[in-house]
Amino acid sequence: MTKFFLALLLLLTATVSAYAAADPAVEAMETLRRGFAGTNDFTADITQEKQLALMKKKMVSKGVVRFKKPDTFFMELLPPHPSRLLLKDNVMTMRLPEQAVTEKVVLPPEEGLKKWFAFLGKPITTLPEGVAIKAERRGKLWNVQIFPKSKGAVRQLTLTFDAEGKISRIVIDEHNKDQTILSFKNVRRNIGLQERDLKAE
């Protein structure tokens, strides 16, 4: 489930530093961070396309994602594949309502949201440790590829966002050859999300 955390930690964003022009990856991360400066919470509608390596048919689901500072991320997928995921710093809860199953996983501290929010809380002049990042800009769109160096589930994370840091697409490629594509629309920021909006159960 770490793939959802990695997808989230890069939904955040600052001003372009003096070093940014020399490194497209740094500039891209700064652009992304700037797009979320002053954002205390946000919600967006999503379409998830999931291709499992062992299945020929792609699973498509609609849903919503929500984020609230300082350390909470929530995602709900609607039928035909309903699920709810809540990440509170490094504690992840996954609920499958049709099976009446709830799973809880504690991630390593270095994968907790608080660490990444601290990193994103100030202008970025260097890239974070533990990942390799490549970035390319085509017109107004950035395409950023992130390669975690850890041995977790995610092999590559690809983000597409505009010059204002607004994300439109995330592609998560796993080591087991599973792939998840998340498309975002109707993004709303600072709407005053409450705890009741961020519950897995």
PyMOL CGO cylinders between C-alpha atoms (Angstrom):
from pymol import cmd
from pymol.cgo import CYLINDER

trace = [
    CYLINDER, 0.00, 0.00, 0.00, 3.03, 2.31, 0.14, 0.3, 1, 1, 1, 1, 1, 1,
    CYLINDER, 3.03, 2.31, 0.14, 2.27, 3.28, -3.45, 0.3, 1, 1, 1, 1, 1, 1,
    CYLINDER, 2.27, 3.28, -3.45, -0.62, 5.50, -2.30, 0.3, 1, 1, 1, 1, 1, 1,
    CYLINDER, -0.62, 5.50, -2.30, 1.63, 7.25, 0.21, 0.3, 1, 1, 1, 1, 1, 1,
    CYLINDER, 1.63, 7.25, 0.21, 4.29, 7.89, -2.42, 0.3, 1, 1, 1, 1, 1, 1,
    CYLINDER, 4.29, 7.89, -2.42, 1.64, 9.18, -4.75, 0.3, 1, 1, 1, 1, 1, 1,
    CYLINDER, 1.64, 9.18, -4.75, 0.44, 11.56, -2.09, 0.3, 1, 1, 1, 1, 1, 1,
    CYLINDER, 0.44, 11.56, -2.09, 3.76, 12.86, -0.83, 0.3, 1, 1, 1, 1, 1, 1,
    CYLINDER, 3.76, 12.86, -0.83, 4.34, 14.34, -4.27, 0.3, 1, 1, 1, 1, 1, 1,
    CYLINDER, 4.34, 14.34, -4.27, 0.96, 16.06, -4.45, 0.3, 1, 1, 1, 1, 1, 1,
    CYLINDER, 0.96, 16.06, -4.45, 2.66, 18.92, -2.55, 0.3, 1, 1, 1, 1, 1, 1,
    CYLINDER, 2.66, 18.92, -2.55, 4.86, 21.86, -3.46, 0.3, 1, 1, 1, 1, 1, 1,
    CYLINDER, 4.86, 21.86, -3.46, 7.59, 26.79, -3.10, 0.3, 1, 1, 1, 1, 1, 1,
    CYLINDER, 7.59, 26.79, -3.10, 9.44, 29.32, -5.03, 0.3, 1, 1, 1, 1, 1, 1,
    CYLINDER, 9.44, 29.32, -5.03, 12.03, 28.50, -7.64, 0.3, 1, 1, 1, 1, 1, 1,
    CYLINDER, 12.03, 28.50, -7.64, 15.47, 28.80, -6.05, 0.3, 1, 1, 1, 1, 1, 1,
    CYLINDER, 15.47, 28.80, -6.05, 18.66, 30.11, -7.57, 0.3, 1, 1, 1, 1, 1, 1,
    CYLINDER, 18.66, 30.11, -7.57, 19.69, 26.52, -8.18, 0.3, 1, 1, 1, 1, 1, 1,
    CYLINDER, 19.69, 26.52, -8.18, 16.51, 25.45, -9.93, 0.3, 1, 1, 1, 1, 1, 1,
    CYLINDER, 16.51, 25.45, -9.93, 17.49, 26.56, -13.42, 0.3, 1, 1, 1, 1, 1, 1,
    CYLINDER, 17.49, 26.56, -13.42, 20.52, 24.31, -13.29, 0.3, 1, 1, 1, 1, 1, 1,
    CYLINDER, 20.52, 24.31, -13.29, 18.50, 21.22, -12.40, 0.3, 1, 1, 1, 1, 1, 1,
    CYLINDER, 18.50, 21.22, -12.40, 15.11, 20.60, -14.07, 0.3, 1, 1, 1, 1, 1, 1,
    CYLINDER, 15.11, 20.60, -14.07, 14.19, 18.11, -11.34, 0.3, 1, 1, 1, 1, 1, 1,
    CYLINDER, 14.19, 18.11, -11.34, 14.67, 20.72, -8.62, 0.3, 1, 1, 1, 1, 1, 1,
    CYLINDER, 14.67, 20.72, -8.62, 12.71, 23.29, -10.64, 0.3, 1, 1, 1, 1, 1, 1,
    CYLINDER, 12.71, 23.29, -10.64, 9.90, 20.80, -11.15, 0.3, 1, 1, 1, 1, 1, 1,
    CYLINDER, 9.90, 20.80, -11.15, 9.70, 19.97, -7.45, 0.3, 1, 1, 1, 1, 1, 1,
    CYLINDER, 9.70, 19.97, -7.45, 9.69, 23.68, -6.64, 0.3, 1, 1, 1, 1, 1, 1,
    CYLINDER, 9.69, 23.68, -6.64, 6.89, 24.27, -9.14, 0.3, 1, 1, 1, 1, 1, 1,
    CYLINDER, 6.89, 24.27, -9.14, 4.89, 21.46, -7.60, 0.3, 1, 1, 1, 1, 1, 1,
    CYLINDER, 4.89, 21.46, -7.60, 5.44, 22.73, -4.07, 0.3, 1, 1, 1, 1, 1, 1,
    CYLINDER, 5.44, 22.73, -4.07, 4.58, 26.31, -5.04, 0.3, 1, 1, 1, 1, 1, 1,
    CYLINDER, 4.58, 26.31, -5.04, 1.27, 25.10, -6.40, 0.3, 1, 1, 1, 1, 1, 1,
    CYLINDER, 1.27, 25.10, -6.40, 0.27, 23.90, -2.94, 0.3, 1, 1, 1, 1, 1, 1,
    CYLINDER, 0.27, 23.90, -2.94, 1.70, 26.77, -0.90, 0.3, 1, 1, 1, 1, 1, 1,
    CYLINDER, 1.70, 26.77, -0.90, -0.90, 27.88, 1.60, 0.3, 1, 1, 1, 1, 1, 1,
    CYLINDER, -0.90, 27.88, 1.60, -3.02, 24.77, 1.09, 0.3, 1, 1, 1, 1, 1, 1,
    CYLINDER, -3.02, 24.77, 1.09, -4.29, 23.42, 4.40, 0.3, 1, 1, 1, 1, 1, 1,
    CYLINDER, -4.29, 23.42, 4.40, -6.54, 20.82, 2.80, 0.3, 1, 1, 1, 1, 1, 1,
    CYLINDER, -6.54, 20.82, 2.80, -7.85, 19.76, -0.57, 0.3, 1, 1, 1, 1, 1, 1,
    CYLINDER, -7.85, 19.76, -0.57, -10.23, 17.33, -2.18, 0.3, 1, 1, 1, 1, 1, 1,
    CYLINDER, -10.23, 17.33, -2.18, -10.45, 16.06, -5.76, 0.3, 1, 1, 1, 1, 1, 1,
    CYLINDER, -10.45, 16.06, -5.76, -12.44, 13.59, -7.84, 0.3, 1, 1, 1, 1, 1, 1,
    CYLINDER, -12.44, 13.59, -7.84, -10.33, 10.80, -9.28, 0.3, 1, 1, 1, 1, 1, 1,
    CYLINDER, -10.33, 10.80, -9.28, -10.50, 8.03, -11.83, 0.3, 1, 1, 1, 1, 1, 1,
    CYLINDER, -10.50, 8.03, -11.83, -8.30, 5.05, -11.02, 0.3, 1, 1, 1, 1, 1, 1,
    CYLINDER, -8.30, 5.05, -11.02, -7.21, 2.60, -13.72, 0.3, 1, 1, 1, 1, 1, 1,
    CYLINDER, -7.21, 2.60, -13.72, -5.51, -0.45, -12.24, 0.3, 1, 1, 1, 1, 1, 1,
    CYLINDER, -5.51, -0.45, -12.24, -3.77, -3.08, -14.33, 0.3, 1, 1, 1, 1, 1, 1,
    CYLINDER, -3.77, -3.08, -14.33, -2.67, -6.15, -12.41, 0.3, 1, 1, 1, 1, 1, 1,
    CYLINDER, -2.67, -6.15, -12.41, 0.16, -8.16, -13.93, 0.3, 1, 1, 1, 1, 1, 1,
    CYLINDER, 0.16, -8.16, -13.93, -1.81, -11.39, -13.51, 0.3, 1, 1, 1, 1, 1, 1,
    CYLINDER, -1.81, -11.39, -13.51, -5.01, -10.07, -15.11, 0.3, 1, 1, 1, 1, 1, 1,
    CYLINDER, -5.01, -10.07, -15.11, -5.74, -9.01, -18.68, 0.3, 1, 1, 1, 1, 1, 1,
    CYLINDER, -5.74, -9.01, -18.68, -8.71, -6.81, -17.82, 0.3, 1, 1, 1, 1, 1, 1,
    CYLINDER, -8.71, -6.81, -17.82, -8.07, -3.34, -16.43, 0.3, 1, 1, 1, 1, 1, 1,
    CYLINDER, -8.07, -3.34, -16.43, -10.09, -2.33, -13.36, 0.3, 1, 1, 1, 1, 1, 1,
    CYLINDER, -10.09, -2.33, -13.36, -11.53, 1.19, -13.53, 0.3, 1, 1, 1, 1, 1, 1,
    CYLINDER, -11.53, 1.19, -13.53, -12.95, 2.96, -10.48, 0.3, 1, 1, 1, 1, 1, 1,
    CYLINDER, -12.95, 2.96, -10.48, -14.20, 6.45, -9.63, 0.3, 1, 1, 1, 1, 1, 1,
    CYLINDER, -14.20, 6.45, -9.63, -13.61, 8.04, -6.27, 0.3, 1, 1, 1, 1, 1, 1,
    CYLINDER, -13.61, 8.04, -6.27, -12.27, 10.93, -4.23, 0.3, 1, 1, 1, 1, 1, 1,
    CYLINDER, -12.27, 10.93, -4.23, -9.03, 11.89, -2.52, 0.3, 1, 1, 1, 1, 1, 1,
    CYLINDER, -9.03, 11.89, -2.52, -8.71, 14.23, 0.45, 0.3, 1, 1, 1, 1, 1, 1,
    CYLINDER, -8.71, 14.23, 0.45, -5.71, 15.68, 2.23, 0.3, 1, 1, 1, 1, 1, 1,
    CYLINDER, -5.71, 15.68, 2.23, -5.45, 17.67, 5.44, 0.3, 1, 1, 1, 1, 1, 1,
    CYLINDER, -5.45, 17.67, 5.44, -2.34, 19.10, 7.03, 0.3, 1, 1, 1, 1, 1, 1,
    CYLINDER, -2.34, 19.10, 7.03, -0.27, 18.19, 8.87, 0.3, 1, 1, 1, 1, 1, 1,
    CYLINDER, -0.27, 18.19, 8.87, -0.29, 14.46, 8.16, 0.3, 1, 1, 1, 1, 1, 1,
    CYLINDER, -0.29, 14.46, 8.16, -3.55, 12.98, 6.87, 0.3, 1, 1, 1, 1, 1, 1,
    CYLINDER, -3.55, 12.98, 6.87, -4.42, 11.50, 3.47, 0.3, 1, 1, 1, 1, 1, 1,
    CYLINDER, -4.42, 11.50, 3.47, -7.70, 9.77, 2.56, 0.3, 1, 1, 1, 1, 1, 1,
    CYLINDER, -7.70, 9.77, 2.56, -8.86, 8.00, -0.60, 0.3, 1, 1, 1, 1, 1, 1,
    CYLINDER, -8.86, 8.00, -0.60, -12.22, 6.37, -1.27, 0.3, 1, 1, 1, 1, 1, 1,
    CYLINDER, -12.22, 6.37, -1.27, -13.05, 4.32, -4.34, 0.3, 1, 1, 1, 1, 1, 1,
    CYLINDER, -13.05, 4.32, -4.34, -16.67, 3.70, -5.23, 0.3, 1, 1, 1, 1, 1, 1,
    CYLINDER, -16.67, 3.70, -5.23, -18.25, 0.46, -6.57, 0.3, 1, 1, 1, 1, 1, 1,
    CYLINDER, -18.25, 0.46, -6.57, -17.60, -1.78, -8.43, 0.3, 1, 1, 1, 1, 1, 1,
    CYLINDER, -17.60, -1.78, -8.43, -14.33, -1.94, -6.44, 0.3, 1, 1, 1, 1, 1, 1,
    CYLINDER, -14.33, -1.94, -6.44, -15.11, -0.04, -3.24, 0.3, 1, 1, 1, 1, 1, 1,
    CYLINDER, -15.11, -0.04, -3.24, -12.39, 0.67, -0.71, 0.3, 1, 1, 1, 1, 1, 1,
    CYLINDER, -12.39, 0.67, -0.71, -11.27, 3.33, 1.74, 0.3, 1, 1, 1, 1, 1, 1,
    CYLINDER, -11.27, 3.33, 1.74, -7.68, 4.13, 2.60, 0.3, 1, 1, 1, 1, 1, 1,
    CYLINDER, -7.68, 4.13, 2.60, -6.51, 6.41, 5.41, 0.3, 1, 1, 1, 1, 1, 1,
    CYLINDER, -6.51, 6.41, 5.41, -2.87, 7.34, 5.97, 0.3, 1, 1, 1, 1, 1, 1,
    CYLINDER, -2.87, 7.34, 5.97, -2.12, 9.16, 9.23, 0.3, 1, 1, 1, 1, 1, 1,
    CYLINDER, -2.12, 9.16, 9.23, 1.60, 9.97, 9.16, 0.3, 1, 1, 1, 1, 1, 1,
    CYLINDER, 1.60, 9.97, 9.16, 3.02, 6.42, 8.86, 0.3, 1, 1, 1, 1, 1, 1,
    CYLINDER, 3.02, 6.42, 8.86, -0.03, 4.44, 10.02, 0.3, 1, 1, 1, 1, 1, 1,
    CYLINDER, -0.03, 4.44, 10.02, -2.18, 3.20, 7.14, 0.3, 1, 1, 1, 1, 1, 1,
    CYLINDER, -2.18, 3.20, 7.14, -5.68, 1.79, 7.45, 0.3, 1, 1, 1, 1, 1, 1,
    CYLINDER, -5.68, 1.79, 7.45, -7.34, 0.02, 4.52, 0.3, 1, 1, 1, 1, 1, 1,
    CYLINDER, -7.34, 0.02, 4.52, -11.06, -0.79, 4.60, 0.3, 1, 1, 1, 1, 1, 1,
    CYLINDER, -11.06, -0.79, 4.60, -12.82, -3.14, 2.17, 0.3, 1, 1, 1, 1, 1, 1,
    CYLINDER, -12.82, -3.14, 2.17, -16.51, -2.61, 2.99, 0.3, 1, 1, 1, 1, 1, 1,
    CYLINDER, -16.51, -2.61, 2.99, -17.90, -5.44, 0.85, 0.3, 1, 1, 1, 1, 1, 1,
    CYLINDER, -17.90, -5.44, 0.85, -15.70, -7.96, 2.64, 0.3, 1, 1, 1, 1, 1, 1,
    CYLINDER, -15.70, -7.96, 2.64, -16.07, -6.20, 6.01, 0.3, 1, 1, 1, 1, 1, 1,
    CYLINDER, -16.07, -6.20, 6.01, -12.28, -6.32, 6.28, 0.3, 1, 1, 1, 1, 1, 1,
    CYLINDER, -12.28, -6.32, 6.28, -10.03, -3.67, 7.83, 0.3, 1, 1, 1, 1, 1, 1,
    CYLINDER, -10.03, -3.67, 7.83, -6.25, -3.89, 7.65, 0.3, 1, 1, 1, 1, 1, 1,
    CYLINDER, -6.25, -3.89, 7.65, -3.77, -1.67, 9.46, 0.3, 1, 1, 1, 1, 1, 1,
    CYLINDER, -3.77, -1.67, 9.46, -0.11, -1.31, 8.48, 0.3, 1, 1, 1, 1, 1, 1,
    CYLINDER, -0.11, -1.31, 8.48, 2.64, 0.68, 10.16, 0.3, 1, 1, 1, 1, 1, 1,
    CYLINDER, 2.64, 0.68, 10.16, 5.09, 2.01, 7.57, 0.3, 1, 1, 1, 1, 1, 1,
    CYLINDER, 5.09, 2.01, 7.57, 8.76, 2.74, 8.30, 0.3, 1, 1, 1, 1, 1, 1,
    CYLINDER, 8.76, 2.74, 8.30, 9.25, 6.18, 9.92, 0.3, 1, 1, 1, 1, 1, 1,
    CYLINDER, 9.25, 6.18, 9.92, 11.07, 7.45, 6.82, 0.3, 1, 1, 1, 1, 1, 1,
    CYLINDER, 11.07, 7.45, 6.82, 7.89, 6.89, 4.79, 0.3, 1, 1, 1, 1, 1, 1,
    CYLINDER, 7.89, 6.89, 4.79, 5.69, 8.90, 7.15, 0.3, 1, 1, 1, 1, 1, 1,
    CYLINDER, 5.69, 8.90, 7.15, 3.96, 12.04, 5.92, 0.3, 1, 1, 1, 1, 1, 1,
    CYLINDER, 3.96, 12.04, 5.92, 5.45, 14.29, 8.60, 0.3, 1, 1, 1, 1, 1, 1,
    CYLINDER, 5.45, 14.29, 8.60, 8.96, 13.75, 7.27, 0.3, 1, 1, 1, 1, 1, 1,
    CYLINDER, 8.96, 13.75, 7.27, 7.98, 14.74, 3.76, 0.3, 1, 1, 1, 1, 1, 1,
    CYLINDER, 7.98, 14.74, 3.76, 5.91, 17.71, 4.86, 0.3, 1, 1, 1, 1, 1, 1,
    CYLINDER, 5.91, 17.71, 4.86, 8.93, 18.99, 6.77, 0.3, 1, 1, 1, 1, 1, 1,
    CYLINDER, 8.93, 18.99, 6.77, 11.02, 18.64, 3.61, 0.3, 1, 1, 1, 1, 1, 1,
    CYLINDER, 11.02, 18.64, 3.61, 8.37, 20.49, 1.59, 0.3, 1, 1, 1, 1, 1, 1,
    CYLINDER, 8.37, 20.49, 1.59, 8.00, 23.22, 4.20, 0.3, 1, 1, 1, 1, 1, 1,
    CYLINDER, 8.00, 23.22, 4.20, 10.89, 25.28, 2.86, 0.3, 1, 1, 1, 1, 1, 1,
    CYLINDER, 10.89, 25.28, 2.86, 12.33, 26.17, -0.56, 0.3, 1, 1, 1, 1, 1, 1,
    CYLINDER, 12.33, 26.17, -0.56, 13.86, 23.18, -2.32, 0.3, 1, 1, 1, 1, 1, 1,
    CYLINDER, 13.86, 23.18, -2.32, 17.47, 23.63, -3.43, 0.3, 1, 1, 1, 1, 1, 1,
    CYLINDER, 17.47, 23.63, -3.43, 18.44, 19.96, -3.52, 0.3, 1, 1, 1, 1, 1, 1,
    CYLINDER, 18.44, 19.96, -3.52, 16.54, 16.76, -4.16, 0.3, 1, 1, 1, 1, 1, 1,
    CYLINDER, 16.54, 16.76, -4.16, 15.48, 14.53, -1.24, 0.3, 1, 1, 1, 1, 1, 1,
    CYLINDER, 15.48, 14.53, -1.24, 17.54, 11.54, -0.25, 0.3, 1, 1, 1, 1, 1, 1,
    CYLINDER, 17.54, 11.54, -0.25, 16.21, 8.11, -1.05, 0.3, 1, 1, 1, 1, 1, 1,
    CYLINDER, 16.21, 8.11, -1.05, 14.88, 8.89, -4.54, 0.3, 1, 1, 1, 1, 1, 1,
    CYLINDER, 14.88, 8.89, -4.54, 16.19, 9.66, -8.01, 0.3, 1, 1, 1, 1, 1, 1,
    CYLINDER, 16.19, 9.66, -8.01, 14.17, 12.22, -9.99, 0.3, 1, 1, 1, 1, 1, 1,
    CYLINDER, 14.17, 12.22, -9.99, 14.05, 13.06, -13.69, 0.3, 1, 1, 1, 1, 1, 1,
    CYLINDER, 14.05, 13.06, -13.69, 11.98, 15.94, -15.05, 0.3, 1, 1, 1, 1, 1, 1,
    CYLINDER, 11.98, 15.94, -15.05, 11.03, 17.25, -18.48, 0.3, 1, 1, 1, 1, 1, 1,
    CYLINDER, 11.03, 17.25, -18.48, 8.88, 20.23, -19.41, 0.3, 1, 1, 1, 1, 1, 1,
    CYLINDER, 8.88, 20.23, -19.41, 6.85, 20.29, -22.61, 0.3, 1, 1, 1, 1, 1, 1,
    CYLINDER, 6.85, 20.29, -22.61, 5.10, 23.60, -23.09, 0.3, 1, 1, 1, 1, 1, 1,
    CYLINDER, 5.10, 23.60, -23.09, 3.16, 24.30, -19.89, 0.3, 1, 1, 1, 1, 1, 1,
    CYLINDER, 3.16, 24.30, -19.89, 3.27, 20.71, -18.65, 0.3, 1, 1, 1, 1, 1, 1,
    CYLINDER, 3.27, 20.71, -18.65, 5.88, 19.04, -16.47, 0.3, 1, 1, 1, 1, 1, 1,
    CYLINDER, 5.88, 19.04, -16.47, 6.47, 15.31, -16.60, 0.3, 1, 1, 1, 1, 1, 1,
    CYLINDER, 6.47, 15.31, -16.60, 8.38, 14.07, -13.54, 0.3, 1, 1, 1, 1, 1, 1,
    CYLINDER, 8.38, 14.07, -13.54, 9.64, 10.52, -12.97, 0.3, 1, 1, 1, 1, 1, 1,
    CYLINDER, 9.64, 10.52, -12.97, 10.54, 9.48, -9.42, 0.3, 1, 1, 1, 1, 1, 1,
    CYLINDER, 10.54, 9.48, -9.42, 12.51, 6.32, -8.67, 0.3, 1, 1, 1, 1, 1, 1,
    CYLINDER, 12.51, 6.32, -8.67, 12.55, 5.28, -4.99, 0.3, 1, 1, 1, 1, 1, 1,
    CYLINDER, 12.55, 5.28, -4.99, 15.84, 3.72, -3.96, 0.3, 1, 1, 1, 1, 1, 1,
    CYLINDER, 15.84, 3.72, -3.96, 14.24, 1.64, -1.23, 0.3, 1, 1, 1, 1, 1, 1,
    CYLINDER, 14.24, 1.64, -1.23, 13.04, -1.93, -1.80, 0.3, 1, 1, 1, 1, 1, 1,
    CYLINDER, 13.04, -1.93, -1.80, 9.39, -1.07, -1.35, 0.3, 1, 1, 1, 1, 1, 1,
    CYLINDER, 9.39, -1.07, -1.35, 6.54, -1.88, -3.73, 0.3, 1, 1, 1, 1, 1, 1,
    CYLINDER, 6.54, -1.88, -3.73, 6.96, 1.15, -6.00, 0.3, 1, 1, 1, 1, 1, 1,
    CYLINDER, 6.96, 1.15, -6.00, 9.45, 1.00, -8.86, 0.3, 1, 1, 1, 1, 1, 1,
    CYLINDER, 9.45, 1.00, -8.86, 8.56, 4.30, -10.51, 0.3, 1, 1, 1, 1, 1, 1,
    CYLINDER, 8.56, 4.30, -10.51, 6.17, 7.19, -9.90, 0.3, 1, 1, 1, 1, 1, 1,
    CYLINDER, 6.17, 7.19, -9.90, 5.31, 9.54, -12.78, 0.3, 1, 1, 1, 1, 1, 1,
    CYLINDER, 5.31, 9.54, -12.78, 3.58, 12.89, -12.24, 0.3, 1, 1, 1, 1, 1, 1,
    CYLINDER, 3.58, 12.89, -12.24, 2.08, 15.25, -14.80, 0.3, 1, 1, 1, 1, 1, 1,
    CYLINDER, 2.08, 15.25, -14.80, 1.31, 18.82, -13.69, 0.3, 1, 1, 1, 1, 1, 1,
    CYLINDER, 1.31, 18.82, -13.69, 1.13, 22.33, -15.10, 0.3, 1, 1, 1, 1, 1, 1,
    CYLINDER, 1.13, 22.33, -15.10, 3.16, 25.48, -14.48, 0.3, 1, 1, 1, 1, 1, 1,
    CYLINDER, 3.16, 25.48, -14.48, 0.99, 26.28, -11.43, 0.3, 1, 1, 1, 1, 1, 1,
    CYLINDER, 0.99, 26.28, -11.43, 1.68, 22.92, -9.83, 0.3, 1, 1, 1, 1, 1, 1,
    CYLINDER, 1.68, 22.92, -9.83, -1.79, 21.53, -10.56, 0.3, 1, 1, 1, 1, 1, 1,
    CYLINDER, -1.79, 21.53, -10.56, -1.54, 17.74, -10.91, 0.3, 1, 1, 1, 1, 1, 1,
    CYLINDER, -1.54, 17.74, -10.91, -3.60, 16.06, -13.59, 0.3, 1, 1, 1, 1, 1, 1,
    CYLINDER, -3.60, 16.06, -13.59, -2.16, 12.53, -13.61, 0.3, 1, 1, 1, 1, 1, 1,
    CYLINDER, -2.16, 12.53, -13.61, -0.13, 10.11, -11.50, 0.3, 1, 1, 1, 1, 1, 1,
    CYLINDER, -0.13, 10.11, -11.50, 1.18, 6.77, -12.76, 0.3, 1, 1, 1, 1, 1, 1,
    CYLINDER, 1.18, 6.77, -12.76, 2.43, 4.23, -10.21, 0.3, 1, 1, 1, 1, 1, 1,
    CYLINDER, 2.43, 4.23, -10.21, 4.51, 1.33, -11.53, 0.3, 1, 1, 1, 1, 1, 1,
    CYLINDER, 4.51, 1.33, -11.53, 5.30, -1.44, -9.07, 0.3, 1, 1, 1, 1, 1, 1,
    CYLINDER, 5.30, -1.44, -9.07, 8.11, -3.98, -9.03, 0.3, 1, 1, 1, 1, 1, 1,
    CYLINDER, 8.11, -3.98, -9.03, 5.58, -6.78, -9.52, 0.3, 1, 1, 1, 1, 1, 1,
    CYLINDER, 5.58, -6.78, -9.52, 4.55, -5.10, -12.84, 0.3, 1, 1, 1, 1, 1, 1,
    CYLINDER, 4.55, -5.10, -12.84, 1.20, -3.88, -11.50, 0.3, 1, 1, 1, 1, 1, 1,
    CYLINDER, 1.20, -3.88, -11.50, 0.33, -0.37, -12.67, 0.3, 1, 1, 1, 1, 1, 1,
    CYLINDER, 0.33, -0.37, -12.67, -2.08, 2.23, -11.27, 0.3, 1, 1, 1, 1, 1, 1,
    CYLINDER, -2.08, 2.23, -11.27, -3.09, 5.42, -13.10, 0.3, 1, 1, 1, 1, 1, 1,
    CYLINDER, -3.09, 5.42, -13.10, -4.84, 8.21, -11.18, 0.3, 1, 1, 1, 1, 1, 1,
    CYLINDER, -4.84, 8.21, -11.18, -6.49, 11.07, -13.08, 0.3, 1, 1, 1, 1, 1, 1,
    CYLINDER, -6.49, 11.07, -13.08, -7.61, 14.17, -11.13, 0.3, 1, 1, 1, 1, 1, 1,
    CYLINDER, -7.61, 14.17, -11.13, -10.37, 16.71, -11.71, 0.3, 1, 1, 1, 1, 1, 1,
    CYLINDER, -10.37, 16.71, -11.71, -12.49, 19.18, -9.71, 0.3, 1, 1, 1, 1, 1, 1,
    CYLINDER, -12.49, 19.18, -9.71, -9.66, 19.97, -7.32, 0.3, 1, 1, 1, 1, 1, 1,
    CYLINDER, -9.66, 19.97, -7.32, -10.82, 22.18, -4.44, 0.3, 1, 1, 1, 1, 1, 1,
    CYLINDER, -10.82, 22.18, -4.44, -8.52, 23.67, -1.83, 0.3, 1, 1, 1, 1, 1, 1,
    CYLINDER, -8.52, 23.67, -1.83, -9.03, 24.98, 1.70, 0.3, 1, 1, 1, 1, 1, 1,
    CYLINDER, -9.03, 24.98, 1.70, -12.64, 23.92, 2.06, 0.3, 1, 1, 1, 1, 1, 1,
    CYLINDER, -12.64, 23.92, 2.06, -12.32, 23.18, 5.77, 0.3, 1, 1, 1, 1, 1, 1,
    CYLINDER, -12.32, 23.18, 5.77, -12.22, 19.39, 5.87, 0.3, 1, 1, 1, 1, 1, 1,
    CYLINDER, -12.22, 19.39, 5.87, -13.21, 17.84, 9.21, 0.3, 1, 1, 1, 1, 1, 1,
    CYLINDER, -13.21, 17.84, 9.21, -12.17, 14.59, 10.87, 0.3, 1, 1, 1, 1, 1, 1,
    CYLINDER, -12.17, 14.59, 10.87, -15.44, 12.99, 9.79, 0.3, 1, 1, 1, 1, 1, 1,
    CYLINDER, -15.44, 12.99, 9.79, -14.35, 13.53, 6.16, 0.3, 1, 1, 1, 1, 1, 1,
    CYLINDER, -14.35, 13.53, 6.16, -11.20, 11.49, 6.76, 0.3, 1, 1, 1, 1, 1, 1,
    CYLINDER, -11.20, 11.49, 6.76, -12.31, 8.19, 8.22, 0.3, 1, 1, 1, 1, 1, 1,
    CYLINDER, -12.31, 8.19, 8.22, -11.62, 4.74, 6.82, 0.3, 1, 1, 1, 1, 1, 1,
    CYLINDER, -11.62, 4.74, 6.82, -14.25, 2.98, 8.95, 0.3, 1, 1, 1, 1, 1, 1,
]
cmd.load_cgo(trace, "trace")
